[in-house]
Amino acid sequence: MSKEKLKGKIRNLLEDPIASTDQQQEPLKIKNRIKVLRAERDWTQADLADRVGISRQAVISIEKYKYTPSLGLAFRLAMVFEVEITEIFKVEEE
């Protein structure tokens, strides 16, 4: 297979069908309850960071909605808090 054909196949696999439409969708605004869940357990940001394996600054960014965690981190947070992901993260209604 030629390099150009291979590049074309890879490009097709990587294309996002939503992004290629005429109407771009707004990113979802996701709220979280991390600060509340921490307070219920009397944990500091540093406590949570240590339990999840991230920096305290990352916890601060998530709580201030400056950073949306990856799916893997969202699962780790749910495991640490012993709740379902949907009890932590909600899509903000417009």
OpenMM code with the backbone's topology and positions (N, CA, C; nanometers):
from openmm import Vec3, app, unit

residues = "MET SER LYS GLU LYS LEU LYS GLY LYS ILE ARG ASN LEU LEU GLU ASP PRO ILE ALA SER THR ASP GLN GLN GLN GLU PRO LEU LYS ILE LYS ASN ARG ILE LYS VAL LEU ARG ALA GLU ARG ASP TRP THR GLN ALA ASP LEU ALA ASP ARG VAL GLY ILE SER ARG GLN ALA VAL ILE SER ILE GLU LYS TYR LYS TYR THR PRO SER LEU GLY LEU ALA PHE ARG LEU ALA MET VAL PHE GLU VAL GLU ILE THR GLU ILE PHE LYS VAL GLU GLU GLU".split()
positions = [
    Vec3(0.0853, -0.1165, 0.0000),
    Vec3(0.0000, 0.0000, 0.0000),
    Vec3(0.0902, 0.1231, 0.0000),
    Vec3(0.0549, 0.2201, -0.0804),
    Vec3(0.1370, 0.3410, -0.0904),
    Vec3(0.1209, 0.4274, 0.0347),
    Vec3(0.2174, 0.5153, 0.0579),
    Vec3(0.2118, 0.6049, 0.1730),
    Vec3(0.0896, 0.6956, 0.1667),
    Vec3(0.0578, 0.7429, 0.0466),
    Vec3(-0.0569, 0.8333, 0.0312),
    Vec3(-0.1881, 0.7622, 0.0639),
    Vec3(-0.2028, 0.6361, 0.0198),
    Vec3(-0.3240, 0.5603, 0.0499),
    Vec3(-0.3359, 0.5368, 0.2006),
    Vec3(-0.2233, 0.5038, 0.2618),
    Vec3(-0.2219, 0.4800, 0.4052),
    Vec3(-0.2572, 0.6075, 0.4809),
    Vec3(-0.2007, 0.7199, 0.4399),
    Vec3(-0.2328, 0.8479, 0.5031),
    Vec3(-0.3816, 0.8794, 0.4892),
    Vec3(-0.4370, 0.8505, 0.3717),
    Vec3(-0.5794, 0.8744, 0.3491),
    Vec3(-0.6658, 0.7892, 0.4408),
    Vec3(-0.6284, 0.6619, 0.4576),
    Vec3(-0.7053, 0.5738, 0.5469),
    Vec3(-0.6976, 0.6220, 0.6907),
    Vec3(-0.5788, 0.6614, 0.7325),
    Vec3(-0.5622, 0.7115, 0.8693),
    Vec3(-0.6436, 0.8383, 0.8887),
    Vec3(-0.6392, 0.9283, 0.7912),
    Vec3(-0.7155, 1.0517, 0.7979),
    Vec3(-0.8643, 1.0216, 0.8116),
    Vec3(-0.9137, 0.9252, 0.7343),
    Vec3(-1.0561, 0.8884, 0.7421),
    Vec3(-1.0916, 0.8331, 0.8795),
    Vec3(-1.0016, 0.7547, 0.9389),
    Vec3(-1.0285, 0.6988, 1.0707),
    Vec3(-1.0303, 0.8062, 1.1790),
    Vec3(-0.9494, 0.9092, 1.1601),
    Vec3(-0.9382, 1.0135, 1.2609),
    Vec3(-1.0415, 1.1243, 1.2472),
    Vec3(-1.1081, 1.1314, 1.1340),
    Vec3(-1.2062, 1.2377, 1.1136),
    Vec3(-1.3195, 1.2255, 1.2131),
    Vec3(-1.3609, 1.3394, 1.2633),
    Vec3(-1.4727, 1.3467, 1.3566),
    Vec3(-1.5980, 1.3795, 1.2764),
    Vec3(-1.6957, 1.2890, 1.2707),
    Vec3(-1.8145, 1.3149, 1.1895),
    Vec3(-1.8920, 1.4385, 1.2340),
    Vec3(-1.8884, 1.4710, 1.3628),
    Vec3(-1.9598, 1.5895, 1.4092),
    Vec3(-1.8888, 1.7154, 1.3618),
    Vec3(-1.7566, 1.7147, 1.3694),
    Vec3(-1.6796, 1.8325, 1.3296),
    Vec3(-1.6891, 1.8583, 1.1801),
    Vec3(-1.7151, 1.7542, 1.1017),
    Vec3(-1.7194, 1.7724, 0.9576),
    Vec3(-1.8563, 1.8198, 0.9069),
    Vec3(-1.9549, 1.8310, 0.9959),
    Vec3(-2.0859, 1.8798, 0.9541),
    Vec3(-2.0835, 2.0314, 0.9464),
    Vec3(-2.1854, 2.0873, 0.8841),
    Vec3(-2.1931, 2.2327, 0.8696),
    Vec3(-2.2145, 2.3019, 1.0038),
    Vec3(-2.2862, 2.2365, 1.0945),
    Vec3(-2.3174, 2.2988, 1.2232),
    Vec3(-2.2231, 2.2456, 1.3304),
    Vec3(-2.1393, 2.3330, 1.3806),
    Vec3(-2.0527, 2.2958, 1.4912),
    Vec3(-2.1350, 2.2973, 1.6194),
    Vec3(-2.1194, 2.1959, 1.7029),
    Vec3(-2.1915, 2.1923, 1.8290),
    Vec3(-2.1066, 2.2565, 1.9377),
    Vec3(-2.1728, 2.3277, 2.0274),
    Vec3(-2.1053, 2.3874, 2.1417),
    Vec3(-2.0581, 2.2762, 2.2344),
    Vec3(-1.9414, 2.2919, 2.2969),
    Vec3(-1.8988, 2.1909, 2.3941),
    Vec3(-1.9942, 2.1896, 2.5129),
    Vec3(-2.0124, 2.0722, 2.5723),
    Vec3(-2.1001, 2.0599, 2.6883),
    Vec3(-2.0390, 2.1319, 2.8072),
    Vec3(-2.1236, 2.1982, 2.8844),
    Vec3(-2.0790, 2.2605, 3.0081),
    Vec3(-2.1075, 2.1614, 3.1198),
    Vec3(-2.0006, 2.1108, 3.1805),
    Vec3(-2.0142, 2.0061, 3.2806),
    Vec3(-1.9840, 2.0633, 3.4187),
    Vec3(-2.0804, 2.0509, 3.5074),
    Vec3(-2.0641, 2.0928, 3.6463),
    Vec3(-2.0214, 1.9719, 3.7291),
    Vec3(-1.9596, 1.9986, 3.8444),
    Vec3(-1.9226, 1.8877, 3.9311),
    Vec3(-1.9507, 1.9221, 4.0764),
    Vec3(-1.9565, 1.8192, 4.1585),
    Vec3(-1.9845, 1.8329, 4.3016),
    Vec3(-1.8638, 1.7948, 4.3860),
    Vec3(-1.7456, 1.8076, 4.3303),
    Vec3(-1.6253, 1.7611, 4.3998),
    Vec3(-1.6043, 1.8358, 4.5313),
    Vec3(-1.6208, 1.9660, 4.5299),
    Vec3(-1.5998, 2.0444, 4.6515),
    Vec3(-1.6962, 1.9998, 4.7615),
    Vec3(-1.8216, 1.9760, 4.7258),
    Vec3(-1.9225, 1.9316, 4.8225),
    Vec3(-1.8876, 1.7928, 4.8759),
    Vec3(-1.8520, 1.7024, 4.7853),
    Vec3(-1.8177, 1.5663, 4.8265),
    Vec3(-1.6947, 1.5655, 4.9173),
    Vec3(-1.5987, 1.6516, 4.8878),
    Vec3(-1.4801, 1.6637, 4.9736),
    Vec3(-1.5199, 1.7113, 5.1127),
    Vec3(-1.6047, 1.8152, 5.1163),
    Vec3(-1.6473, 1.8723, 5.2449),
    Vec3(-1.7230, 1.7697, 5.3289),
    Vec3(-1.8070, 1.6902, 5.2642),
    Vec3(-1.8819, 1.5863, 5.3364),
    Vec3(-1.7888, 1.4861, 5.4036),
    Vec3(-1.6705, 1.4678, 5.3469),
    Vec3(-1.5740, 1.3720, 5.4006),
    Vec3(-1.4641, 1.4397, 5.4826),
    Vec3(-1.4726, 1.5727, 5.4912),
    Vec3(-1.3725, 1.6520, 5.5629),
    Vec3(-1.2320, 1.6314, 5.5047),
    Vec3(-1.2247, 1.6263, 5.3705),
    Vec3(-1.0970, 1.6117, 5.3015),
    Vec3(-1.0528, 1.7475, 5.2490),
    Vec3(-0.9227, 1.7709, 5.2537),
    Vec3(-0.8671, 1.8897, 5.1893),
    Vec3(-0.8452, 1.8592, 5.0408),
    Vec3(-0.8133, 1.9626, 4.9662),
    Vec3(-0.7790, 1.9404, 4.8248),
    Vec3(-0.6569, 1.8501, 4.8140),
    Vec3(-0.5622, 1.8674, 4.9041),
    Vec3(-0.4416, 1.7832, 4.9045),
    Vec3(-0.4767, 1.6375, 4.9357),
    Vec3(-0.5704, 1.6156, 5.0297),
    Vec3(-0.6144, 1.4795, 5.0616),
    Vec3(-0.6703, 1.4103, 4.9372),
    Vec3(-0.7601, 1.4806, 4.8679),
    Vec3(-0.8201, 1.4231, 4.7475),
    Vec3(-0.7140, 1.3981, 4.6409),
    Vec3(-0.6263, 1.4945, 4.6221),
    Vec3(-0.5207, 1.4801, 4.5214),
    Vec3(-0.4367, 1.3555, 4.5482),
    Vec3(-0.3996, 1.3342, 4.6736),
    Vec3(-0.3203, 1.2158, 4.7101),
    Vec3(-0.3963, 1.0866, 4.6844),
    Vec3(-0.5243, 1.0855, 4.7166),
    Vec3(-0.6058, 0.9645, 4.6992),
    Vec3(-0.6255, 0.9283, 4.5523),
    Vec3(-0.6317, 1.0321, 4.4667),
    Vec3(-0.6590, 1.0097, 4.3243),
    Vec3(-0.5308, 1.0014, 4.2418),
    Vec3(-0.4222, 1.0593, 4.2943),
    Vec3(-0.2955, 1.0551, 4.2219),
    Vec3(-0.2756, 1.1708, 4.1257),
    Vec3(-0.3283, 1.2884, 4.1647),
    Vec3(-0.3105, 1.4085, 4.0841),
    Vec3(-0.2559, 1.5187, 4.1748),
    Vec3(-0.2246, 1.6335, 4.1186),
    Vec3(-0.1749, 1.7443, 4.1995),
    Vec3(-0.2905, 1.8200, 4.2644),
    Vec3(-0.2589, 1.8910, 4.3712),
    Vec3(-0.3594, 1.9752, 4.4372),
    Vec3(-0.4076, 2.0827, 4.3409),
    Vec3(-0.3158, 2.1325, 4.2572),
    Vec3(-0.3529, 2.2348, 4.1590),
    Vec3(-0.4555, 2.1804, 4.0596),
    Vec3(-0.4449, 2.0522, 4.0253),
    Vec3(-0.5425, 1.9904, 3.9348),
    Vec3(-0.6802, 1.9865, 4.0007),
    Vec3(-0.6838, 1.9539, 4.1297),
    Vec3(-0.8116, 1.9532, 4.2029),
    Vec3(-0.8723, 2.0936, 4.2011),
    Vec3(-0.7895, 2.1945, 4.2262),
    Vec3(-0.8367, 2.3328, 4.2244),
    Vec3(-0.8957, 2.3673, 4.0877),
    Vec3(-0.8249, 2.3309, 3.9814),
    Vec3(-0.8721, 2.3605, 3.8452),
    Vec3(-1.0033, 2.2916, 3.8136),
    Vec3(-1.0192, 2.1685, 3.8584),
    Vec3(-1.1437, 2.0954, 3.8345),
    Vec3(-1.2581, 2.1618, 3.9109),
    Vec3(-1.2328, 2.1959, 4.0373),
    Vec3(-1.3376, 2.2588, 4.1183),
    Vec3(-1.3782, 2.3958, 4.0653),
    Vec3(-1.2868, 2.4666, 4.0025),
    Vec3(-1.3178, 2.5994, 3.9479),
    Vec3(-1.3639, 2.5929, 3.8027),
    Vec3(-1.3862, 2.4723, 3.7514),
    Vec3(-1.4336, 2.4504, 3.6145),
    Vec3(-1.3360, 2.5014, 3.5086),
    Vec3(-1.2089, 2.5060, 3.5420),
    Vec3(-1.1076, 2.5459, 3.4445),
    Vec3(-1.0526, 2.4251, 3.3700),
    Vec3(-1.0803, 2.3058, 3.4237),
    Vec3(-1.0318, 2.1817, 3.3634),
    Vec3(-1.1392, 2.0754, 3.3789),
    Vec3(-1.1725, 2.0103, 3.2692),
    Vec3(-1.2650, 1.8971, 3.2740),
    Vec3(-1.1818, 1.7694, 3.2741),
    Vec3(-1.1963, 1.6870, 3.3764),
    Vec3(-1.1122, 1.5675, 3.3851),
    Vec3(-1.1416, 1.4670, 3.2743),
    Vec3(-1.0423, 1.3866, 3.2447),
    Vec3(-1.0589, 1.2785, 3.1476),
    Vec3(-1.1568, 1.1766, 3.2036),
    Vec3(-1.2026, 1.0892, 3.1185),
    Vec3(-1.2948, 0.9843, 3.1622),
    Vec3(-1.2289, 0.8941, 3.2664),
    Vec3(-1.1022, 0.8624, 3.2457),
    Vec3(-1.0295, 0.7789, 3.3426),
    Vec3(-1.0222, 0.8449, 3.4789),
    Vec3(-0.9910, 0.9740, 3.4817),
    Vec3(-0.9850, 1.0458, 3.6086),
    Vec3(-1.1236, 1.0563, 3.6709),
    Vec3(-1.2253, 1.0752, 3.5911),
    Vec3(-1.3622, 1.0802, 3.6430),
    Vec3(-1.3982, 0.9486, 3.7116),
    Vec3(-1.3583, 0.8368, 3.6531),
    Vec3(-1.3826, 0.7064, 3.7163),
    Vec3(-1.3043, 0.6930, 3.8464),
    Vec3(-1.1788, 0.7400, 3.8474),
    Vec3(-1.0989, 0.7321, 3.9699),
    Vec3(-1.1628, 0.8168, 4.0807),
    Vec3(-1.2113, 0.9350, 4.0444),
    Vec3(-1.2791, 1.0194, 4.1426),
    Vec3(-1.4029, 0.9485, 4.1983),
    Vec3(-1.4797, 0.8880, 4.1104),
    Vec3(-1.6001, 0.8159, 4.1545),
    Vec3(-1.5629, 0.7009, 4.2488),
    Vec3(-1.4553, 0.6301, 4.2181),
    Vec3(-1.4126, 0.5191, 4.3047),
    Vec3(-1.3677, 0.5705, 4.4414),
    Vec3(-1.2934, 0.6800, 4.4431),
    Vec3(-1.2452, 0.7358, 4.5694),
    Vec3(-1.3615, 0.7850, 4.6547),
    Vec3(-1.4592, 0.8500, 4.5917),
    Vec3(-1.5759, 0.8998, 4.6648),
    Vec3(-1.6798, 0.7899, 4.6902),
    Vec3(-1.6617, 0.6747, 4.6248),
    Vec3(-1.7550, 0.5617, 4.6359),
    Vec3(-1.8965, 0.6008, 4.5940),
    Vec3(-1.9033, 0.6697, 4.4781),
    Vec3(-2.0313, 0.7087, 4.4190),
    Vec3(-2.0245, 0.6838, 4.2686),
    Vec3(-2.1391, 0.6941, 4.2034),
    Vec3(-2.1433, 0.6842, 4.0583),
    Vec3(-2.0929, 0.8151, 3.9969),
    Vec3(-2.0369, 0.8071, 3.8769),
    Vec3(-1.9871, 0.9265, 3.8084),
    Vec3(-2.0978, 1.0317, 3.7961),
    Vec3(-2.2189, 0.9870, 3.7713),
    Vec3(-2.3307, 1.0805, 3.7541),
    Vec3(-2.3673, 1.1534, 3.8835),
    Vec3(-2.3169, 1.1062, 3.9974),
    Vec3(-2.3375, 1.1774, 4.1231),
    Vec3(-2.2328, 1.2869, 4.1419),
    Vec3(-2.1303, 1.2864, 4.0577),
    Vec3(-2.0250, 1.3885, 4.0639),
    Vec3(-2.0426, 1.4905, 3.9536),
    Vec3(-2.0659, 1.4417, 3.8307),
    Vec3(-2.0685, 1.5282, 3.7137),
    Vec3(-2.2083, 1.5352, 3.6539),
    Vec3(-2.2492, 1.6570, 3.6186),
    Vec3(-2.3785, 1.6800, 3.5538),
    Vec3(-2.3592, 1.7773, 3.4394),
    Vec3(-2.4354, 1.7581, 3.3329),
    Vec3(-2.4349, 1.8546, 3.2216),
    Vec3(-2.5221, 1.9718, 3.2627),
    Vec3(-2.4679, 2.0910, 3.2493),
    Vec3(-2.5412, 2.2122, 3.2857),
    Vec3(-2.6492, 2.2380, 3.1822),
    Vec3(-2.7715, 2.2575, 3.2289),
    Vec3(-2.8824, 2.2886, 3.1400),
    Vec3(-2.8719, 2.4337, 3.0954),
    Vec3(-2.9012, 2.4566, 2.9689),
    Vec3(-2.8945, 2.5938, 2.9132),
    Vec3(-3.0138, 2.6742, 2.9580),
] * unit.nanometer
topology = app.Topology()
chain = topology.addChain("A")
for resn in residues:
    res = topology.addResidue(resn, chain)
    for name in ("N", "CA", "C"):
        topology.addAtom(name, app.Element.getBySymbol(name[0]), res)
